[in-house]
């Protein structure tokens, strides 16, 4: 649970309105963009001419992480893998971010680091 909300892997994810076709933060065009009410977001960008595909994930207040791929298939597979992993990670984080010396914040840092290691 995070912030008192029970989350499941797929339930709660919704398309972000008005972003498809816009330029994304990684330099591609947004082709898929979803958010979860727990403060999670996944964005897929591509530029087919450059064989560029990027998946950016985020947890509000904790994480923004971009991954780059050479094919749409790789990016879609990463999307499908990261979606439940983000929910699982968010469930383990405190609802608010404390100071770095607080045990809960240090523990959250370890969990964030493990997520980044699994999804480089």
C-alpha positions as a Python dict, from the first residue, in 0.01 Angstrom:
ca = {
    (1, 'X'): (0, 0, 0),
    (2, 'X'): (111, 353, -67),
    (3, 'X'): (-75, 650, 65),
    (4, 'X'): (-359, 420, 176),
    (5, 'X'): (-437, 291, -174),
    (6, 'X'): (-434, -75, -267),
    (7, 'X'): (-285, -120, -613),
    (8, 'X'): (-297, -405, -861),
    (9, 'X'): (-76, -454, -1165),
    (10, 'X'): (-315, -347, -1439),
    (11, 'X'): (-607, -184, -1263),
    (12, 'X'): (-572, 188, -1227),
    (13, 'X'): (-348, 248, -1530),
    (14, 'X'): (-509, 499, -1764),
    (15, 'X'): (-396, 677, -2082),
    (16, 'X'): (-266, 1030, -2030),
    (17, 'X'): (-488, 1264, -2232),
    (18, 'X'): (-345, 1488, -2500),
    (19, 'X'): (16, 1367, -2516),
    (20, 'X'): (16, 1122, -2809),
    (21, 'X'): (201, 1264, -3107),
    (22, 'X'): (383, 1526, -2901),
    (23, 'X'): (759, 1544, -2861),
    (24, 'X'): (880, 1358, -2556),
    (25, 'X'): (1154, 1434, -2306),
    (26, 'X'): (1390, 1183, -2472),
    (27, 'X'): (1363, 1336, -2820),
    (28, 'X'): (1111, 1102, -2980),
    (29, 'X'): (740, 1122, -3047),
    (30, 'X'): (509, 996, -2771),
    (31, 'X'): (320, 689, -2895),
    (32, 'X'): (199, 552, -2562),
    (33, 'X'): (156, 730, -2229),
    (34, 'X'): (-14, 593, -1918),
    (35, 'X'): (-41, 693, -1555),
    (36, 'X'): (-154, 529, -1233),
    (37, 'X'): (-328, 719, -952),
    (38, 'X'): (-47, 619, -714),
    (39, 'X'): (177, 870, -894),
    (40, 'X'): (320, 630, -1151),
    (41, 'X'): (378, 706, -1517),
    (42, 'X'): (509, 520, -1821),
    (43, 'X'): (580, 695, -2150),
    (44, 'X'): (691, 534, -2477),
    (45, 'X'): (858, 746, -2742),
    (46, 'X'): (986, 652, -3084),
    (47, 'X'): (1155, 791, -3389),
    (48, 'X'): (1139, 515, -3650),
    (49, 'X'): (1379, 694, -3886),
    (50, 'X'): (1651, 674, -3620),
    (51, 'X'): (1546, 329, -3485),
    (52, 'X'): (1498, 512, -3156),
    (53, 'X'): (1262, 387, -2887),
    (54, 'X'): (1258, 507, -2527),
    (55, 'X'): (1053, 406, -2224),
    (56, 'X'): (1048, 654, -1940),
    (57, 'X'): (904, 553, -1606),
    (58, 'X'): (838, 760, -1300),
    (59, 'X'): (718, 753, -943),
    (60, 'X'): (615, 1100, -827),
    (61, 'X'): (865, 1239, -579),
    (62, 'X'): (1100, 940, -612),
    (63, 'X'): (1209, 840, -960),
    (64, 'X'): (1234, 935, -1327),
    (65, 'X'): (1421, 677, -1534),
    (66, 'X'): (1459, 647, -1913),
    (67, 'X'): (1564, 336, -2103),
    (68, 'X'): (1658, 330, -2473),
    (69, 'X'): (1603, 50, -2724),
    (70, 'X'): (1680, -21, -3089),
    (71, 'X'): (1343, -174, -3176),
    (72, 'X'): (976, -132, -3099),
    (73, 'X'): (957, -497, -2987),
    (74, 'X'): (1228, -443, -2724),
    (75, 'X'): (1061, -124, -2600),
    (76, 'X'): (717, -291, -2580),
    (77, 'X'): (865, -587, -2390),
    (78, 'X'): (1031, -346, -2145),
    (79, 'X'): (699, -160, -2104),
    (80, 'X'): (518, -482, -2019),
    (81, 'X'): (792, -585, -1775),
    (82, 'X'): (821, -247, -1604),
    (83, 'X'): (451, -180, -1553),
    (84, 'X'): (396, -438, -1274),
    (85, 'X'): (748, -376, -1138),
    (86, 'X'): (666, -6, -1091),
    (87, 'X'): (348, -90, -902),
    (88, 'X'): (539, -336, -683),
    (89, 'X'): (813, -79, -613),
    (90, 'X'): (564, 198, -534),
    (91, 'X'): (391, -28, -283),
    (92, 'X'): (720, -58, -94),
    (93, 'X'): (795, 316, -77),
    (94, 'X'): (678, 554, 194),
    (95, 'X'): (393, 783, 88),
    (96, 'X'): (622, 1085, 132),
    (97, 'X'): (994, 1126, 91),
    (98, 'X'): (1183, 1203, 409),
    (99, 'X'): (1542, 1308, 470),
    (100, 'X'): (1827, 1089, 350),
    (101, 'X'): (1931, 995, 702),
    (102, 'X'): (1590, 856, 800),
    (103, 'X'): (1576, 473, 795),
    (104, 'X'): (1265, 461, 572),
    (105, 'X'): (1430, 692, 317),
    (106, 'X'): (1755, 493, 319),
    (107, 'X'): (1554, 171, 272),
    (108, 'X'): (1362, 332, -15),
    (109, 'X'): (1694, 425, -177),
    (110, 'X'): (1804, 62, -166),
    (111, 'X'): (1477, -48, -328),
    (112, 'X'): (1504, 221, -597),
    (113, 'X'): (1862, 115, -667),
    (114, 'X'): (1755, -249, -703),
    (115, 'X'): (1482, -147, -949),
    (116, 'X'): (1733, 52, -1157),
    (117, 'X'): (1973, -242, -1158),
    (118, 'X'): (1697, -474, -1288),
    (119, 'X'): (1585, -221, -1551),
    (120, 'X'): (1904, -45, -1673),
}
